[in-house]
């Protein structure tokens, strides 16, 4: 705590710097959970230091940055802030694992209308849980108080992750070929995309967030929507160690139609067997209440598939065994074909 640092003038303008110091003190216990062999110094300095691991012939750093979108609004409405940080980490580390990279460290950025130390610490506790799940260390971050720009109860959260991979092991889709099998890794829900449409469909600021338990298997609408994004890092790393993976897609905003083609070389498409998909009840509810076309649903949401993985057909059984043994609900949803359509769902 910085006992001599206090500005009455700044506090009168709406920024209490001592609240920032208290936030850091409260979050340190959570940050300690994320520390790994690469960490060099404590949080609170001007930069986070991290030592690169050894054992790589030609190490390449892979970075990713993202936020949680307007899902943050739901956390604010429910006054539950200890899971949204998992989403921030997931959106970054799930991206870099698509290159075959192992996450090393993470930094977060929180902008808020008013720094309430206990709330900020709760948000960071979720960030730390996401880091633990992905094996990344939280080595720094920033909390910025924006009075007059944001309402006092509002905040936004974003993050930045860095991972590492040997250059020769970067997944670059050159090995993708017709006949390859596409494996789905089940999502935990809506994850962190399409929430502007979710909010419109349910009129989320005015609806009963405790409703729809029957349609959603016993969980309320609020609980279901706030379910954190699943982090696939450890199970995919286990797969990469034992199977020659051809391509990986993180199914985020843009759904199937935008994300799956990003992992395919020109001239190839994925044909998805719609009957094989394990579409979650929340997506059926969104489509029904919103009167949304099937095409738009698959072009907005993950529809129960958080990640797709392309492997040789001869490796499919082994890949499924490894993924399921590592806690995933993994199953085959289609195959690669020669086509320029990107994704064909039928």
N, C-alpha and C positions, 0 to 999 in steps of 0.2 A: 504494500500500500504506500502511496506517495503522500506522506503526511503533510508536506509543505506545499503541495501543489493544489491550489484552489483559486478559482477566479470568480468573484461575485458578479462581475460585469458579464462574463460569459454565461453564467447561470441565469442571470436576468434575461438574457437573450434566448434562453431555452435549452442551453447545453450544459449539463452538469458533468464535468470531467471526472469528478470523484466517483460518479456512478460507473464510469468506464473502468476505473481501477478496481472497484468492487466486483464488477462482472468478471474480470480476469482472475481474481482470487477465487471466485466461486466455481469457475469452469476448470481450474487446474486439476481438480480431482478426477474430472472426466477425461481430460487430455492425457493424464498419466496412463490410462488404459491403452492408449494407441501407440505408445512409444515402442520402437523397434530398434534393431541393431544399427540402423543408419543415422539415428538422431544424435545430434552433437550438443545442442544447448537447449535451455528452457525457453518456453513461450514468454514473450514480453519484451524482447529486443526489437531491433529495427528490421531484422531479416531472419528467416528460418534457415538453419544450416542442416545439410543432410549429406552424409558420406556415401558415395556410390559403391554398391556392392561389387565384389570381385567375382571372377569365374565366367565372365563374358568375353568372347573373342573379339567382337566388334560391337560394343554396346550402343544402342540407339535409345534416346529418350523419347517417349511418346506422351503428349500432353492433351488434356481435354478440359473444357470449362462449360458450365451450364448452371441453370437455376431450377427452381421448382414450379415456375409459372404461377398461375393464379390459384394453384392448390394451396398456396400460403393463406389465401383468403378464408379457406375452409378451416385451417388451423386456428385462425383468429376468431372466427365465428364460434368454434367449439371450445375456445380457450384451452387448447391442448397443443403444446409446443415441443414436446419431447420426441416426436417422430419425424417431423418435417425435415430435420437435418439428415436423416437416413436417405431421404429422397435426393437431397442435394449431392451427397456422395455418390449414390447409385447412378445418377444421370451422367456423372463424369467417369467413374471407374468402369461402368458397363460399356462405355464407348471405347476406352483405350484397350480393354481386353479384346475387342474385335480385331485389333492389330496383332494380338498375341502378347501384349505387354503386361507385365506384372506391376500393379500399383506400388509405388514407393512412398509417396507422401501427398498430403492434401492441405489446402488452405481455404478458409471460408471468408465470406464478406457478408455482413449483416448491416443493412440500412434500416433505421427505425425512426419513428416520430419522437419517441422518448425512450431513453435507455433505462429500463427497469431491470436491475441486475439479476434478479431471480428469473425473470422471463428469458433474458439473454443466455443465462447459464443453462436453462432448460433446453433452449434451441441447440446450444452447443453440445449438450449431452447426447442429442440425437445424431449430430455430426460425428461425434466420437464413436457411437454405436455403429454407424455406417463404416467408419474407418476400421474398427475392429473386425467387422464382417468381411472386409475386403483386404485386410492385412496392411493397410496404409497407415502412416503416422500423421497425425495432425500437428504440423510444425509451426503454424502461425495463422493469422487471420486479422480481420479488422471489423470493428463495430463503429458505425458512423451514425451520429444523431442528427436528424434533419428536421428541426422544428420549423413550422411554417410551410414546409414542403410536403410533409406527410402528416396525417392525423396521428395523435399521440399513441393510439393503439396499433397502428399499422407498422409492418416491417416487410422487408424483402430479403431473400437469402439466395446467395449464389456461391459457387465453389470452383476450385481449380485443382486438377490432379495431374501428377506426373508419374509415369511408369517406365519400365525398362524392358528391352527385348534385344536378343542378339540379331544383328542385321539379317543373317541368313534364315532366321525363323519368323520374320515379319510375314503376316498373312497378307498376300497381295492378289489373291484370286486367280493367279495364272494357271493353277492346277485344276480349276473347276472345269468339268466336262459333262456332256450329256449322259444321263444315267446315274449321276450322283444322287444321293439320298439327302433330303432335307429333314432335319430333326428339329422339333419344337421344344423349347423349355418353357413350361407353364409360367404365366405371370401371377402376381399376387392380387391383381386388380387393375384399376385404371392406370396405375403407376403415376406419372407426373405430366401427362399430356392430355390435351383436349378439355381442360377444365373450364375454359371460357364457354365452350358449348355445354358442358355439364351444368354450369351455373345458370345458363339461359334455360335449359330444358327443365330444371327443377325450380327455377326462380329461387336459387339457393339462399339468398339473403332473407327471404320471407317464408320459406317452406319449413315444415316440421322435420328436422334432421333425425328425429327418433323414429320416423315412419319406415314402412316397407320391409319390416323384419320378416314377414312371411315370404315375400318375393326373394329376399336375399339370404335365405337360409339361417335366419335367427339373428343376424346382425342388422343394426339400423343403417339407414342411408348414410348418416354422418360417419359411423365407424367404418363402413365399407369403403367410402370414398377416401378416407384419410389413411387407409392401410398403406404402409410404406412400400415404395418400389423395391422389388426383389433384387438383391445383389448376387450376380452369377459368377463372380470372380474366381472363388476357390474351386468350384466344381469345373469351370472351364479350364483353369490351369491344370487341374488333374487330368482332364481329357487331353490337353495339348502335350502332356508328357508321354502319353501312351498311344495316341492316334494321330495320323497325318490329317489334320483338319484343313479343308480347302478354303472355307470362307465362313465368316460369322457376321450376323446382322443384329443390331440392337433395335428392337421395334419400338420406336418412340413416336413423336409427332409426325404425321404423314402415314402412319400405319403400315400395312403390308405393301401398298403400292409405291411408297416412296423409299422405304428403308431396305427392303430385300434386294431391289435392283442395285443398290449402292455396293453390294458385295459381289456382284456378278460381272464377268467380262462381257464386252460387246458381242452380241450374237447369241446370248444365252438368256433363258428365262426360267422361272420356277413355276411349275404347275402344282397347285395346292388342291388337295382333296378336301373339299369343305366339310364332308361328312366325318372326317377324322378329327376335326378341331373340337377342343373342349372349351367352348365359349362360355364364359362366366355369366351368371345371372344378372350382374350389374349392367352388362352390355345389352342384354335383352331388354332390360328395364329402360335404359337410356333410349334405345331405338323405338320402343313402343310409345313411351310418353312424348318423346320429341318428334315422332313421325318421321324418322330419319331413314333414308334409303340404305340398303345393304352396302352399296358401293361406297357411300359416304362414311359408314361405320368402319369399313375396312381401310378407308383412306384417312381415318382420324385416330383410331384407337388400336391397341395391340390385340384386342379381341380374345384375350387369354393366352397369347403367345408373346412372352417378353423378349425372347431371343430365338433366332433360327441359326442352325449350324449345318453346313454342307460337308458331307464326307463321302468317300467312295462307298459304293453299295456293299462291297466286301467287308468294310469296317463298321457298318451300321450297327450290327448286334453288339459288337464290343463297345462302341461309343455309348449306346443306350445303357449297357450294363454299368459302365463307369459313371455316367451322369446320374443314374438312379441311385447308385451306391453312395453318391455324394450329396444326396438329399434333393435332387431335382425330380420333377414329374416330366420326364422326357419321353417323347414319342414321335413317330414318323408322320409327317403331314404332306409329303409330296416328293417331287424329284426335279432335277434339272433337265431342261429340254433345249434344243436349238430353236431359238425364236427371238424376235426383237420386241416382244410385248411386255417384258419385264416380269409381271406376275399375272398368272391366269388362275382364277379361283372358280372351281366348278365341282 
